[in-house]
Amino acid sequence: MTLLDDVKKICDRLATKGWKELFLQHGMDITSPNLKEELLKELPGIKRSISGFEDFSLEGIRGIEPGMPARSLLYHSLASPKVVEGLTEFPTLKELDIVENYVYGIQPPTLEELRARAGDSSLAIVVFTTEYRSSSNTVHKKHADVCFSRTGVARVGTAPSQYTGSIRGFLPFVDHEPHAIRVLPAKYSVYIAAQRWGKKEQFGPMRFSFNEERGDDRRRKFWVPLHKIFSGTECIHDMELHVSLNSHHVNEKLKRIHLELGRRSDTGETNQVIENKPFRFKDGIAELSSDPELSTGVLMPTVHAALVERAIYEDKTLTFKVPINNDTFYSSLTISNVDGARRAPEYVHVRHTLTPEGTIKDLNEEPNVREIVNNGNYDAVHYIDYTGDGWIQAECPELATAFPGNHPAYSLVTAPDFFPSCDQRELMDWWEQSVPDYIKKNLWRIPPFTLSDNRIAANVSLDPGMFHIEDETMTAIVSTLYETPPLQANIMPSQAESRHSYLPDAASGKFDPGWDVSYDKDAQGLEFLAAYGLGSPFPEDAKLCAALSTFWPAVAPDIARSFEPNNNWPTISPMTDEEIGQEGTLPWDGIQGPKEIPGENVVQYVSMDYADYVNQALKNQFTLALTGKVNVKEYQERVLFMAYAYHALGILPEDKGAWSVLSFRKIEAEDEELRAAQTNSGTVLSGSLYRFVIYRHGDNMPDKEDFTKRLVKIEEKAVLFVSGSHVLVNRMDGNWVAHKLPIHE
């Protein structure tokens, strides 16, 4: 069958599901007997007022614009997550791939035409991860378009993936199973690409930089896609291509632990042994999917029963001798970096030990767990996760001579994102452009920089020659090449697009050590991305990232208020009482939140020393059921309103750590306590409304009845109702005082 035959088959299937009527409104009949002619004809009656078409390219005038998906009405309609109204079925990912191939293959170019288009730019075969996005999420923000990156981010889970046609994507939720987490794939495609100096008006990159902090993208080279390549006779004129992809991933956290500890003392393992599984392994991480509904190029993480599992070597539980560990950080073995290089996981789980009888003893049952870890000299059980990094590489024998350059994509298989409806970039844009100056500079401890903002090479240690240290634009996001800047269509709200994004602007940037990826340095001191610097296994690091004031915003929850207060890390993006288990039965990490002891003026916390996220992962206690509902707008409100609360209490930025959030929840205007507060203060609040209970903490002491708990004294307490314009404050004296938020300060 030809591509046209495949496209006709797709159109025929969807025609009776509301699609024929939809396209007829634009003047196009997808059931026409001469479909190619119908798709190439000009459409003077395209109605951009119809829902989902507001951000269709203004230059788009036909069903298929050869070589340009964003200007092809058929492709936009099928691929845009905003085109849903009146439709009862949606295209599969395979069908979207077919239509995209037809966009590039309806009038296949010659190699000479592609070279002419590239001008004097270098050409190569390049693998990209791609995603069709609404206008506000694109590089140029002019119209809906395809976004491209040479780095993809897939996420591990405990349940198979599920493609949802209406959103044209994937989500991690499993109905009626709140503790199940679906794996999230990443989709890759192959292009002939040109290498060009960064140019904002032509292709980007996204969040184009020419400042001192992030460097000058005008002086950096980026690979820009020109033409998609795929198997068959319709891709390049007078050529039959055979295009294939292969994937390679590795997890070598345990190997790196033993190498690094071996520099200090004998770990009991030889270099030859640590090349074997589970020290270093490639299987069980991810594979290219063979599901016919998902098309080629979909990297699918392997489903496992739990997020972590015991490490087994030669049919025995694998242990290692814990060294004396004076740098213990909340009961984790800490491996400090060397000259800024993260050569091994910074945090390692060491709270399970193997007894002489062969059973596992949980050191969390001991009243002096941190002392035990500090002293070391015991055999701790190793655990593994199935995260890792690697590459996706293309092969096309017919083009190997014409384009000897062949550049793989960097592939990350990483931890779950607990806020899948929020992206790092959306928070970063909001913070930089919209947050008032008087709170902006002190809003975050670590700003929400995205992985796509970083200019850093991929993991050069994976395989010699696969990635190059000077290739620092691996994580950038670009558009297709526009020699003439596109016209401005409507910019559609980004938060309506709720689906997993596998592009690196939805992943965390900076790396200390990181959530999605860490970094190392080569012999010359140049940085490169590497997954082996993350926690072993990842939940050991996840707890610390979350406890340290949402260290990675929009990925890691902020649980600074879940454990005994830390003066250096105040709450920034509070989680609700329900999300941390003060109410209900679904704490995101399976650990109950703090509670005030009636009549004793103290708050009881689960001690950070005894909050073991590896135990929680083994028991599948993590859940996205509540955090997954938080969209970008609500996340922004939480961050901003928390800052408003501190401001209304007169708490200076340097004093935030002396206060802790005891309760936080969203409320409705009908709340009885709010009504009484409004009457007492003479101020009526409107818009989004949140209730806070914040207290200044005093002595922090062990709970004599339960060594896994801590008791913290309440020195003073306040109840606040916060909106976008006023804060009502009650300092427990019965009076409510209204504070109007400053417009400028």
SVG drawing of the C-alpha trace seen along z (x, -y; Angstrom):
<svg xmlns="http://www.w3.org/2000/svg" viewBox="-21 -50 63 69">
<polyline fill="none" stroke="black" stroke-width="0.4" points="0.0,0.0 1.1,-3.6 1.0,-6.3 -2.0,-7.7 -3.8,-4.4 -3.0,-4.4 -4.1,-8.0 -7.4,-7.2 -7.9,-4.3 -7.5,-6.6 -9.9,-9.2 -12.5,-6.5 -12.3,-5.2 -12.7,-8.6 -15.2,-10.0 -18.2,-8.6 -16.8,-9.7 -17.5,-13.4 -14.4,-14.1 -16.1,-14.4 -18.5,-17.1 -15.6,-18.9 -13.5,-19.1 -16.5,-20.0 -16.8,-23.2 -13.4,-24.1 -14.3,-23.2 -12.5,-19.8 -14.0,-16.4 -11.9,-13.6 -14.1,-11.0 -13.4,-12.5 -12.6,-9.7 -9.5,-11.8 -8.1,-12.4 -4.7,-13.6 -6.2,-16.4 -8.6,-17.3 -5.7,-17.5 -3.6,-19.7 -6.2,-22.2 -6.4,-25.6 -9.0,-26.1 -10.2,-29.7 -12.8,-28.9 -10.7,-27.6 -12.6,-28.6 -10.1,-29.4 -13.0,-30.4 -13.8,-26.7 -12.6,-25.3 -9.1,-23.9 -8.2,-25.8 -7.6,-29.2 -3.9,-28.6 -3.6,-26.8 -0.9,-28.5 -2.2,-31.6 0.0,-30.5 -1.8,-27.1 -4.2,-27.1 -4.6,-23.4 -5.1,-19.9 -1.5,-19.0 1.3,-21.5 4.2,-19.4 7.0,-19.2 5.2,-21.4 3.0,-19.6 2.1,-22.8 0.6,-24.3 -1.3,-21.1 -4.9,-21.3 -5.3,-17.5 -2.2,-17.0 -3.1,-19.9 -6.6,-18.5 -5.5,-15.0 -2.5,-15.9 -3.7,-18.9 -4.9,-18.0 -7.3,-20.9 -9.3,-19.5 -11.9,-17.4 -15.3,-19.0 -17.9,-16.9 -15.6,-14.0 -16.1,-10.5 -12.9,-8.8 -9.3,-9.9 -6.3,-8.8 -3.9,-6.4 -0.2,-7.3 0.5,-5.0 -2.0,-6.9 -0.5,-10.3 2.9,-9.0 1.4,-7.9 -0.2,-11.3 3.1,-13.0 5.0,-10.8 2.6,-11.7 3.1,-15.4 6.8,-14.9 6.2,-12.3 3.3,-13.7 5.9,-15.5 9.2,-13.8 12.2,-16.1 15.5,-15.0 18.7,-15.0 19.8,-18.0 16.8,-20.0 17.5,-19.3 21.1,-20.4 20.0,-23.6 17.7,-24.3 20.5,-23.8 22.7,-26.3 26.3,-26.1 25.1,-24.3 26.4,-20.9 23.9,-18.1 23.5,-14.8 21.0,-12.2 19.8,-13.2 17.4,-11.5 14.9,-13.9 12.2,-13.4 9.2,-15.3 5.9,-16.6 3.1,-18.6 2.1,-21.4 -0.3,-24.3 1.0,-27.8 1.9,-28.8 4.2,-25.8 6.1,-26.1 9.5,-27.7 8.2,-30.8 4.7,-31.0 3.2,-32.0 1.0,-29.0 0.7,-25.3 3.8,-23.5 6.1,-20.5 8.9,-20.9 12.1,-19.0 14.8,-18.0 17.8,-15.7 17.0,-14.6 14.0,-12.6 12.6,-11.8 10.7,-8.6 9.6,-7.7 9.5,-4.5 6.3,-2.9 4.6,0.1 1.8,0.4 1.7,0.5 1.4,-2.7 -1.9,-3.8 -2.4,-6.1 -5.4,-8.4 -6.5,-9.6 -8.4,-12.7 -5.2,-14.3 -2.9,-12.7 -0.7,-11.4 0.0,-9.5 -0.8,-10.0 0.5,-8.0 -2.8,-7.3 -4.5,-3.9 -8.2,-4.1 -9.2,-2.8 -5.6,-1.9 -4.2,-5.0 -0.8,-3.5 -0.2,-2.2 1.9,-4.4 2.0,-3.9 5.3,-4.0 5.5,-7.0 7.2,-6.6 9.1,-9.0 8.7,-9.1 11.7,-9.5 11.9,-10.2 14.7,-10.5 15.4,-13.6 17.9,-15.0 19.0,-18.0 21.2,-21.1 23.6,-22.5 23.1,-26.2 24.1,-29.0 21.2,-29.8 18.8,-32.2 15.6,-33.1 13.4,-34.2 14.2,-31.1 14.2,-28.1 15.1,-29.2 16.1,-27.5 13.3,-27.8 14.0,-30.3 16.7,-31.8 19.6,-33.0 22.2,-35.7 22.9,-36.7 25.9,-36.2 24.2,-33.6 23.2,-31.1 25.6,-32.2 24.9,-33.3 22.9,-30.9 23.9,-33.0 27.4,-31.5 26.2,-28.0 25.4,-25.4 22.1,-23.6 20.9,-20.7 17.6,-21.8 15.3,-19.3 14.7,-19.7 13.1,-16.5 11.7,-13.5 13.1,-10.2 11.2,-6.9 11.2,-3.5 9.7,-3.1 9.9,-4.8 8.0,-7.9 10.5,-9.7 13.2,-10.8 12.6,-11.1 13.8,-8.0 15.1,-6.2 13.8,-3.3 14.9,-3.7 15.1,-1.2 15.1,-3.2 15.5,-1.6 16.1,-2.7 17.9,-0.9 18.1,-1.7 20.7,-1.3 20.4,-2.1 22.5,-1.4 22.2,-1.6 25.6,-1.6 24.8,-3.2 26.2,-0.3 29.3,-0.1 29.9,-3.7 29.4,-3.4 32.0,-0.6 34.4,-2.5 34.2,-5.6 34.3,-3.8 37.1,-1.7 39.2,-4.9 38.8,-5.2 38.8,-1.6 38.5,2.0 34.8,2.6 35.4,6.4 34.6,6.3 37.0,6.5 36.7,4.2 35.8,7.3 32.9,8.2 31.4,4.7 31.0,4.8 28.2,7.5 24.6,7.1 23.4,5.7 26.4,3.4 26.0,2.5 23.1,3.7 21.3,2.9 18.2,5.1 14.9,4.3 15.2,0.5 13.4,-0.3 12.9,1.0 11.5,-0.3 7.9,0.7 6.6,3.3 3.0,2.3 1.4,1.8 -0.8,-1.0 2.1,-3.1 4.2,-3.3 8.0,-3.1 10.3,-5.1 8.3,-4.8 10.7,-4.0 8.8,-2.2 10.2,-1.8 9.9,1.8 7.1,2.3 8.2,3.7 6.2,4.8 7.8,2.1 9.9,-1.0 12.8,0.6 14.0,4.1 16.6,6.0 19.9,6.4 20.7,10.0 24.2,11.3 24.9,15.0 21.5,15.8 22.2,14.1 21.2,10.8 24.0,8.3 25.5,6.3 28.4,4.0 30.4,2.9 29.2,-0.5 32.2,-2.8 32.5,-5.1 30.3,-7.9 30.8,-11.3 28.9,-13.1 25.6,-11.3 22.6,-13.2 19.4,-12.0 20.5,-8.4 21.7,-8.1 25.3,-7.1 26.7,-10.3 29.2,-10.2 30.5,-13.7 31.4,-15.0 35.0,-15.4 35.9,-18.9 32.3,-19.4 32.0,-16.0 29.3,-13.7 31.0,-10.4 28.6,-8.2 25.2,-8.5 25.4,-11.2 22.9,-9.3 22.8,-5.6 20.3,-3.6 22.0,-1.7 19.2,-1.0 18.7,2.7 21.3,5.2 21.7,8.9 21.8,11.1 24.0,14.2 20.8,16.2 20.2,14.6 17.2,12.5 17.0,8.7 17.0,6.6 15.4,3.1 17.6,0.6 14.6,-1.8 13.5,0.4 16.5,-0.7 16.4,-3.9 19.9,-5.0 19.6,-4.5 21.7,-7.5 24.5,-6.5 24.5,-3.1 24.9,-4.5 27.6,-6.9 29.6,-4.2 29.3,-1.9 31.2,1.4 28.1,3.5 26.8,5.2 24.0,3.1 21.6,4.5 22.0,3.0 18.8,2.0 18.4,1.2 15.9,-0.8 15.4,-0.6 16.2,-4.2 19.1,-4.9 20.4,-6.8 21.5,-5.9 20.8,-6.6 18.4,-6.1 20.3,-5.7 19.1,-5.5 20.4,-3.4 19.6,-4.1 22.1,-2.3 20.8,-4.1 21.7,-7.5 24.9,-6.5 27.2,-7.8 25.2,-10.9 25.1,-11.8 28.0,-10.1 27.2,-12.2 24.8,-10.3 23.8,-11.8 21.8,-9.7 19.4,-11.2 20.2,-11.2 17.6,-9.1 16.7,-9.4 14.6,-6.8 14.0,-8.5 11.9,-8.8 8.1,-9.5 7.0,-13.1 4.6,-13.8 3.1,-16.9 2.5,-15.6 0.1,-18.4 2.8,-21.1 6.0,-21.7 9.2,-23.3 9.2,-25.8 5.8,-27.1 6.8,-27.9 10.1,-29.5 8.3,-31.7 5.8,-32.8 8.4,-33.5 10.6,-35.5 7.8,-37.5 4.9,-37.9 6.0,-37.6 6.2,-41.0 9.7,-42.1 9.2,-42.4 8.9,-38.7 10.5,-37.4 14.2,-37.2 13.3,-35.3 10.6,-33.1 12.7,-29.9 15.7,-28.4 16.4,-26.7 14.6,-28.4 12.7,-26.0 15.3,-25.9 14.5,-23.3 16.7,-20.6 16.2,-22.3 17.8,-25.5 21.1,-23.8 23.8,-23.8 25.7,-20.6 26.9,-17.5 25.2,-14.1 26.9,-11.3 30.2,-10.9 31.1,-7.9 28.4,-5.7 30.3,-4.6 33.4,-6.2 32.4,-8.5 28.6,-8.2 28.4,-11.7 30.9,-14.5 31.8,-16.8 31.7,-19.9 28.2,-19.1 26.5,-21.3 23.1,-21.8 21.8,-18.2 18.9,-19.3 17.8,-22.4 14.3,-22.5 14.0,-23.9 11.3,-24.3 11.4,-23.5 13.3,-26.0 11.4,-29.1 13.4,-31.3 10.6,-33.9 9.2,-34.3 5.7,-32.9 2.6,-35.1 1.1,-35.5 -2.0,-33.3 -3.8,-33.1 -1.8,-31.9 -3.7,-29.2 -3.6,-28.7 -1.0,-26.1 -2.6,-24.6 -5.4,-23.1 -2.8,-20.7 -2.7,-18.1 -0.5,-15.1 3.0,-13.8 5.6,-15.7 8.8,-13.8 10.6,-16.9 13.3,-18.2 11.5,-21.5 9.2,-19.3 12.3,-17.9 14.3,-19.5 17.5,-21.4 20.6,-22.1 22.1,-19.0 22.8,-18.8 22.6,-15.8 19.3,-16.1 15.9,-14.5 15.9,-13.5 19.6,-13.5 22.9,-14.4 26.3,-15.3 29.9,-14.4 33.1,-16.0 35.7,-14.7 39.4,-14.8 39.5,-18.4 36.9,-19.4 34.1,-19.9 30.6,-18.9 28.4,-16.2 25.0,-14.7 25.0,-11.3 22.3,-9.4 24.6,-7.5 25.0,-10.5 21.3,-10.2 20.3,-8.4 20.7,-4.7 18.0,-3.8 16.3,-7.0 13.7,-7.2 16.7,-7.7 17.4,-10.9 13.8,-11.7 13.0,-12.2 15.8,-14.7 14.9,-16.6 11.3,-16.9 12.2,-17.8 14.5,-20.6 11.7,-23.0 10.7,-21.6 14.3,-21.5 13.0,-20.6 9.8,-22.6 6.9,-21.0 8.6,-17.5 9.4,-16.9 6.7,-17.7 7.5,-20.2 7.4,-18.3 9.4,-20.8 6.4,-20.9 6.0,-17.1 9.0,-16.6 10.6,-18.4 11.4,-22.0 14.7,-22.8 15.7,-26.4 17.4,-26.4 14.6,-25.0 11.2,-26.7 8.0,-25.7 7.8,-27.2 5.1,-25.3 2.9,-23.8 1.2,-20.5 -2.4,-20.2 -3.3,-18.4 -4.8,-15.6 -1.7,-15.3 0.6,-14.7 -1.8,-12.5 -3.0,-14.8 -6.4,-14.1 -7.7,-11.2 -5.9,-8.1 -3.7,-9.0 -0.5,-10.7 1.7,-11.0 4.6,-9.1 2.5,-6.8 3.8,-8.6 1.3,-10.4 1.8,-14.2 2.4,-16.1 -0.3,-16.5 -0.8,-18.9 -1.1,-17.2 -4.2,-18.6 -3.5,-20.5 0.3,-20.1 1.2,-23.0 3.5,-20.7 3.4,-19.2 4.3,-15.6 6.3,-14.6 7.7,-11.5 11.4,-12.0 13.4,-12.5 15.8,-9.8 13.0,-7.2 11.2,-8.3 12.4,-5.5 11.3,-6.1 13.0,-2.8 10.7,-1.0 7.7,-2.9 8.7,-2.1 9.1,1.6 5.5,1.5 4.2,-0.6 3.0,-3.3 3.7,-6.3 0.7,-7.8 0.0,-10.5 -3.7,-10.4 -3.8,-13.8 -0.7,-15.6 -1.5,-14.7 -4.6,-16.9 -2.6,-20.0 -2.4,-22.1 0.0,-24.9 -2.4,-27.6 -2.9,-26.0 0.8,-25.3 1.5,-29.0 -1.1,-30.0 0.4,-27.8 3.9,-29.3 2.6,-32.9 0.1,-32.6 2.7,-31.0 4.9,-34.1 1.9,-36.4 1.4,-34.6 5.0,-35.1 4.7,-38.8 1.5,-39.4 3.0,-38.0 6.0,-40.3 8.4,-37.4 11.6,-38.5 13.1,-36.1 16.0,-35.2 13.5,-34.3 11.2,-32.0 13.0,-29.0 11.9,-29.8 8.3,-29.2 6.5,-26.1 3.2,-25.4 1.0,-23.2 -2.1,-23.2 -2.8,-24.2 -5.9,-23.6 -8.0,-25.2 -11.4,-26.4 -14.6,-27.7 -16.2,-31.1 -19.0,-29.4 -16.5,-28.3 -18.0,-29.3 -14.7,-30.3 -13.9,-32.4 -17.2,-34.2 -16.7,-35.0 -13.2,-36.3 -14.5,-38.5 -17.2,-39.9 -14.7,-40.6 -12.1,-42.2 -14.6,-44.0 -12.9,-42.6 -14.4,-40.2 -12.0,-37.9 -12.6,-36.7 -11.0,-34.4 -8.9,-31.4 -8.9,-31.0 -6.5,-29.1 -6.4,-28.6 -3.0,-28.4 -2.0,-27.6 1.6,-28.7 3.6,-28.6 6.9,-29.7 8.7,-26.7 10.7,-26.3 12.4,-23.3 12.7,-20.2 12.9,-17.0 12.4,-13.2 9.1,-11.7 9.7,-9.6 6.9,-7.2 8.0,-6.6 11.7,-7.1 10.6,-7.4 8.8,-10.7 9.9,-14.2 8.0,-16.8 8.3,-20.5 7.1,-23.2 4.7,-25.9 6.0,-29.4 3.3,-31.3 0.7,-30.5 -1.5,-32.3 -4.4,-31.3 -4.5,-33.0 -6.9,-33.2 -5.1,-34.2 -6.4,-35.4 -4.8,-37.2 -5.4,-40.7 -5.8,-40.4 -4.6,-38.2 -6.7,-37.9 -4.6,-37.1 -5.7,-35.9 -2.8,-35.7 -4.9,-33.6 -6.3,-36.6 -9.7,-36.3 -9.2,-39.4 -8.9,-39.2 -6.8,-41.8 -6.9,-42.4 -3.6,-43.0 -3.8,-44.4 -1.1,-43.1 1.2,-45.8 1.0,-46.5 4.6,-47.8 7.3,-47.6"/>
</svg>
